[in-house]
Amino acid sequence: MSIWEVILAFVVVVLMLVALLANVLVLMCFLYSADIRKQVPGLFILNLTFCNLLMTVSNMPLTLAGIIYKSQPGGDHICHVVGFLETFLTTNSMLSMAALSIDRWIAVVFPLSYHSKMRYRDAALILSYTWLHSVSFPIVAASLSWVGFHHLYASCTLYNKRPADRTQFVIFTGVFHTLSFLLSLIILCFTYLKVLKVARFHCKRIDVITMQTLVLLVDIHPSVRERCLEEQKRRRQRATRKISTFIGTFILCFAPYVITRLVELSSVVHINSHWGIISKCLAYSKVVSDPFVYSLLRHQYKKTWKDIVNKILKRSSINSSALTSEPHNRSILQLNE
């Protein structure tokens, strides 16, 4: 193995461990907190977490084996199943992010009618569509034998071995990425930019009220005035930063891989194998970032996982104290005897 391959294998191992830990923690928060389970967005986050966990335990290990051994890991049957899952899970996770953005758009732009427009039944219908949409492409690819081990990405994924099917495969790949990556990106940009517009409008209203209050309060201390102005600035930046994170991580993680897949269809451009694996690792990094972007850094999830950790630590400390006190009690009994 070259130094590049060692580094890439190490990166995949780190991504696997962090993704497994973070997504399991999100799942634990969902199971532990009744408040999170009651919320409609929790269904979309649960679906996204399910896709991320399955991607972590099925696709990442085979990519790691592909990097190390430079050949197809396992038999053709295993590779076909993993390639099918890779196509399905990637599309499903993209559409789940789009569904979360639609939920936020309805909640912010139509707050009074949110509970009537986004109910559990509506969320279940949206999830049903995402599953049907996601499973249709790998079914077509598997039926046409367009799933296999691709050396450029060291992964079991969409791959055409027959030159006679090149035109059909090019059309299929273009349609697939248009209706998965591009469609999700358009929905994300439309919904979150609408949310940002509303958030900025409310920030301006709050700023006007704050400035009027500061003008009326003549005797207010200068430090209080400065803190109010700093809070105004942070409030304006907070919404922009969050929405930039949602859209930015989606583009940064998925765009290099999608562009590489499309450029690869052209026989003119040669793609370096190291770049192919790097673009695949960037796509895997979305599995790592999703738990933090959509769940663990939010106040409700942060409080829940802190409660879980404290509960585990408290239980372990009680058990340890019980174990240490047991020999002491036994020795006292022996002395009394």
C-alpha positions as CSV (number, residue, x, y, z in Angstrom):
1,M,0.0,0.0,0.0
2,S,1.2,3.5,-0.9
3,I,1.2,6.4,1.7
4,W,-1.9,7.8,0.0
5,E,-3.8,4.5,0.4
6,V,-2.8,4.2,4.0
7,I,-4.1,7.8,4.7
8,L,-7.4,7.1,2.8
9,A,-7.9,3.8,4.7
10,F,-7.2,5.7,8.0
11,V,-9.8,8.4,7.0
12,V,-12.4,5.7,6.2
13,V,-11.8,4.1,9.6
14,V,-12.2,7.4,11.4
15,L,-15.4,8.2,9.5
16,M,-16.8,4.8,10.3
17,L,-16.2,5.1,14.1
18,V,-17.5,8.7,14.4
19,A,-20.5,8.0,12.2
20,L,-21.4,4.9,14.2
21,L,-21.1,6.7,17.5
22,A,-22.9,9.8,16.5
23,N,-25.8,8.1,14.7
24,V,-26.3,5.6,17.6
25,L,-26.4,8.6,20.0
26,V,-29.1,10.2,17.8
27,L,-31.1,6.9,17.9
28,M,-30.7,6.7,21.7
29,C,-32.0,10.3,22.0
30,F,-35.0,9.4,19.9
31,L,-35.8,6.4,22.0
32,Y,-35.1,8.1,25.3
33,S,-37.1,11.3,24.8
34,A,-40.8,11.2,24.5
35,D,-40.8,14.9,23.4
36,I,-38.6,14.2,20.4
37,R,-40.8,11.2,19.4
38,K,-43.9,13.5,19.5
39,Q,-42.4,15.9,16.9
40,V,-43.1,15.4,13.2
41,P,-39.5,16.2,12.1
42,G,-38.4,13.3,14.4
43,L,-39.7,10.9,11.8
44,F,-37.4,12.4,9.1
45,I,-34.4,12.4,11.4
46,L,-35.1,8.8,12.3
47,N,-35.2,7.8,8.7
48,L,-32.0,9.8,8.0
49,T,-30.3,8.1,11.0
50,F,-31.4,4.7,9.7
51,C,-29.9,5.4,6.3
52,N,-26.6,6.7,7.9
53,L,-26.3,3.7,10.2
54,L,-26.9,1.2,7.4
55,M,-24.4,3.0,5.2
56,T,-21.8,2.9,8.0
57,V,-22.1,-0.9,8.6
58,S,-22.6,-2.1,5.0
59,N,-20.8,0.2,2.6
60,M,-17.9,1.8,4.5
61,P,-16.3,-1.6,5.5
62,L,-16.3,-2.8,2.0
63,T,-14.8,0.4,0.7
64,L,-12.1,0.0,3.4
65,A,-11.5,-3.5,2.2
66,G,-11.4,-2.3,-1.4
67,I,-8.7,0.3,-0.6
68,I,-6.6,-2.3,1.3
69,Y,-6.8,-5.2,-1.1
70,K,-7.4,-3.2,-4.4
71,S,-10.0,-5.7,-5.5
72,Q,-13.6,-6.6,-5.0
73,P,-14.2,-7.7,-1.4
74,G,-16.4,-10.8,-1.1
75,G,-18.3,-12.4,-3.9
76,D,-20.4,-10.9,-6.7
77,H,-23.7,-11.5,-4.7
78,I,-22.4,-9.5,-1.7
79,C,-21.1,-6.7,-3.9
80,H,-24.5,-6.5,-5.8
81,V,-26.4,-6.2,-2.5
82,V,-24.0,-3.6,-1.1
83,G,-24.2,-1.6,-4.4
84,F,-27.9,-1.8,-4.4
85,L,-27.9,-0.4,-0.8
86,E,-25.5,2.3,-1.6
87,T,-27.7,3.7,-4.4
88,F,-30.9,3.4,-2.3
89,L,-29.4,4.8,0.9
90,T,-27.7,7.8,-0.7
91,T,-30.9,8.8,-2.5
92,N,-33.0,8.2,0.6
93,S,-30.8,10.4,2.8
94,M,-30.8,13.2,0.2
95,L,-34.6,13.2,0.0
96,S,-34.8,13.0,3.8
97,M,-32.8,16.2,4.0
98,A,-35.2,17.8,1.5
99,A,-38.1,16.6,3.6
100,L,-36.6,18.3,6.7
101,S,-36.2,21.5,4.8
102,I,-39.8,21.4,3.7
103,D,-40.9,20.9,7.3
104,R,-38.8,23.9,8.4
105,W,-40.3,26.0,5.6
106,I,-43.9,25.2,6.6
107,A,-43.1,25.8,10.3
108,V,-41.5,29.2,9.7
109,V,-43.5,30.6,6.7
110,F,-46.9,29.2,7.8
111,P,-46.6,28.9,11.6
112,L,-50.3,29.2,12.3
113,S,-51.3,26.3,9.9
114,Y,-48.2,24.1,10.5
115,H,-50.0,21.5,12.7
116,S,-52.7,21.1,10.1
117,K,-50.3,20.9,7.1
118,M,-47.6,18.7,8.6
119,R,-49.1,15.9,10.7
120,Y,-47.7,12.4,11.3
121,R,-49.9,11.1,8.4
122,D,-48.4,13.7,6.1
123,A,-44.8,12.9,7.2
124,A,-45.5,9.2,6.7
125,L,-46.7,9.9,3.1
126,I,-43.6,11.9,2.4
127,L,-41.4,9.1,3.8
128,S,-43.3,6.6,1.7
129,Y,-42.6,8.6,-1.4
130,T,-38.9,8.9,-0.5
131,W,-38.6,5.1,-0.2
132,L,-40.4,4.5,-3.5
133,H,-38.3,7.1,-5.2
134,S,-35.1,5.8,-3.7
135,V,-35.7,2.1,-4.4
136,S,-36.8,2.5,-8.0
137,F,-33.3,3.4,-9.3
138,P,-31.3,0.5,-7.8
139,I,-34.0,-1.9,-8.9
140,V,-33.6,-0.7,-12.5
141,A,-29.8,-0.8,-12.2
142,A,-29.8,-4.3,-10.7
143,S,-32.1,-5.7,-13.3
144,L,-29.8,-4.4,-16.0
145,S,-26.6,-5.6,-14.3
146,W,-25.3,-2.1,-13.7
147,V,-24.2,-2.7,-10.2
148,G,-20.7,-4.0,-9.3
149,F,-17.2,-3.2,-7.9
150,H,-15.8,0.1,-9.3
151,H,-12.0,0.3,-8.9
152,L,-12.0,4.1,-9.2
153,Y,-14.0,4.5,-6.0
154,A,-12.9,1.1,-4.4
155,S,-16.6,0.6,-3.8
156,C,-19.6,-1.5,-4.9
157,T,-21.8,1.0,-6.7
158,L,-23.3,1.8,-10.1
159,Y,-21.0,0.3,-12.7
160,N,-21.4,-0.7,-16.3
161,K,-19.1,-3.4,-17.6
162,R,-20.7,-3.8,-21.0
163,P,-19.6,-1.3,-23.7
164,A,-22.8,-2.0,-25.7
165,D,-24.9,-0.5,-22.9
166,R,-22.8,2.7,-22.6
167,T,-25.4,5.1,-24.0
168,Q,-28.2,3.7,-21.9
169,F,-26.0,3.8,-18.8
170,V,-25.1,7.4,-19.4
171,I,-28.7,8.4,-19.7
172,F,-29.6,6.4,-16.6
173,T,-26.8,8.0,-14.6
174,G,-27.8,11.5,-15.7
175,V,-31.4,11.0,-14.8
176,F,-30.5,9.4,-11.5
177,H,-28.3,12.3,-10.3
178,T,-30.8,14.8,-11.6
179,L,-33.7,13.3,-9.6
180,S,-31.6,12.7,-6.5
181,F,-28.8,15.2,-6.0
182,L,-30.1,18.1,-8.1
183,L,-33.8,17.8,-7.1
184,S,-32.8,17.7,-3.4
185,L,-30.5,20.7,-3.8
186,I,-33.2,22.7,-5.5
187,I,-35.6,22.0,-2.7
188,L,-33.0,22.8,-0.1
189,C,-32.2,26.1,-1.7
190,F,-35.8,27.1,-2.3
191,T,-37.1,26.3,1.2
192,Y,-34.1,27.5,3.3
193,L,-33.8,30.8,1.4
194,K,-37.5,31.4,2.1
195,V,-36.9,30.6,5.8
196,L,-33.9,33.0,5.8
197,K,-36.0,35.7,4.3
198,V,-38.6,35.4,7.0
199,A,-36.0,35.2,9.7
200,R,-34.3,38.4,8.5
201,F,-37.7,40.1,8.4
202,H,-38.4,39.1,12.0
203,C,-34.8,40.2,13.0
204,K,-35.4,43.6,11.5
205,R,-38.7,44.0,13.5
206,I,-36.9,43.0,16.7
207,D,-34.1,45.4,16.0
208,V,-36.5,48.3,15.5
209,I,-38.2,47.5,18.8
210,T,-34.8,47.1,20.5
211,M,-33.5,50.4,19.2
212,Q,-36.7,52.2,20.2
213,T,-36.4,50.8,23.7
214,L,-32.8,51.9,24.0
215,V,-33.7,55.4,23.0
216,L,-36.4,55.6,25.6
217,L,-34.2,54.2,28.3
218,V,-32.0,57.2,28.7
219,D,-30.4,56.1,32.0
220,I,-29.5,52.6,30.8
221,H,-25.9,51.6,31.5
222,P,-23.5,51.7,28.5
223,S,-22.5,48.0,29.0
224,V,-26.2,46.9,28.8
225,R,-26.6,48.9,25.6
226,E,-23.5,47.3,24.1
227,R,-24.8,43.8,25.0
228,C,-28.1,44.5,23.3
229,L,-26.4,45.6,20.1
230,E,-24.1,42.5,20.2
231,E,-27.2,40.3,20.6
232,Q,-28.7,42.0,17.6
233,K,-25.7,41.2,15.5
234,R,-25.6,37.6,16.7
235,R,-29.3,37.2,16.0
236,R,-28.8,38.4,12.4
237,Q,-25.9,36.0,11.9
238,R,-27.4,33.0,13.5
239,A,-30.1,32.2,10.9
240,T,-27.6,32.8,8.0
241,R,-25.0,30.5,9.7
242,K,-27.5,27.7,10.2
243,I,-28.9,27.8,6.7
244,S,-25.4,28.1,5.2
245,T,-24.5,25.0,7.2
246,F,-27.5,23.0,5.9
247,I,-26.9,23.9,2.2
248,G,-23.1,24.1,2.4
249,T,-22.5,20.6,3.9
250,F,-24.9,19.1,1.3
251,I,-22.9,20.7,-1.6
252,L,-19.5,20.1,-0.1
253,C,-20.1,16.4,0.6
254,F,-22.1,15.3,-2.4
255,A,-21.1,17.6,-5.2
256,P,-17.5,16.4,-5.8
257,Y,-18.7,12.7,-6.0
258,V,-21.7,13.5,-8.3
259,I,-19.5,15.7,-10.6
260,T,-16.9,12.9,-10.7
261,R,-19.5,10.3,-11.6
262,L,-20.7,12.5,-14.4
263,V,-17.2,13.4,-15.7
264,E,-16.3,9.8,-15.6
265,L,-18.9,9.0,-18.2
266,S,-16.8,11.0,-20.7
267,S,-14.0,8.8,-22.1
268,V,-11.9,12.0,-22.8
269,V,-11.2,12.9,-19.2
270,H,-9.0,10.7,-17.1
271,I,-9.8,10.7,-13.4
272,N,-7.1,9.8,-10.8
273,S,-8.0,6.8,-8.7
274,H,-7.0,8.7,-5.5
275,W,-9.4,11.5,-6.3
276,G,-12.2,8.9,-6.9
277,I,-11.7,7.5,-3.4
278,I,-11.4,11.0,-1.9
279,S,-14.7,12.0,-3.5
280,K,-16.3,8.9,-2.1
281,C,-14.9,9.7,1.4
282,L,-16.4,13.2,1.1
283,A,-19.8,11.6,0.4
284,Y,-19.3,9.4,3.4
285,S,-18.5,12.4,5.5
286,K,-22.1,13.5,5.2
287,V,-23.0,10.4,7.2
288,V,-20.8,11.9,9.9
289,S,-22.0,15.5,9.7
290,D,-25.7,14.8,9.6
291,P,-26.1,13.8,13.3
292,F,-24.4,17.1,14.4
293,V,-26.1,19.4,11.8
294,Y,-29.6,18.1,12.2
295,S,-29.7,16.7,15.8
296,L,-27.0,16.6,18.4
297,L,-26.2,20.3,18.4
298,R,-29.8,21.3,18.8
299,H,-30.8,22.3,22.3
300,Q,-33.4,19.5,22.8
301,Y,-31.1,16.7,21.6
302,K,-28.1,18.2,23.5
303,K,-30.1,18.1,26.7
304,T,-31.3,14.6,26.0
305,W,-27.9,13.1,25.3
306,K,-26.4,14.9,28.3
307,D,-29.2,13.3,30.4
308,I,-28.3,9.9,29.0
309,V,-24.6,10.3,29.7
310,N,-25.3,11.5,33.2
311,K,-27.6,8.6,33.9
312,I,-25.0,6.1,32.6
313,L,-22.2,7.7,34.7
314,K,-24.4,7.9,37.8
315,R,-25.3,4.2,37.4
316,S,-21.7,3.2,36.9
317,S,-20.6,5.2,40.0
318,I,-23.3,3.5,42.1
319,N,-22.2,0.1,40.9
320,S,-18.6,0.9,41.6
321,S,-19.4,2.2,45.1
322,A,-21.5,-1.0,45.7
323,L,-18.6,-3.2,44.7
324,T,-16.1,-1.3,46.9
325,S,-18.4,-1.4,49.9
326,E,-19.2,-5.1,49.6
327,P,-15.7,-6.3,50.7
328,H,-15.8,-3.8,53.5
329,N,-19.2,-5.1,54.7
330,R,-17.9,-8.7,54.5
331,S,-14.9,-7.9,56.6
332,I,-17.0,-6.3,59.3
333,L,-19.3,-9.4,59.4
334,Q,-16.2,-11.6,59.8
335,L,-15.0,-9.5,62.7
336,N,-18.3,-9.7,64.4
337,E,-18.4,-13.4,64.1
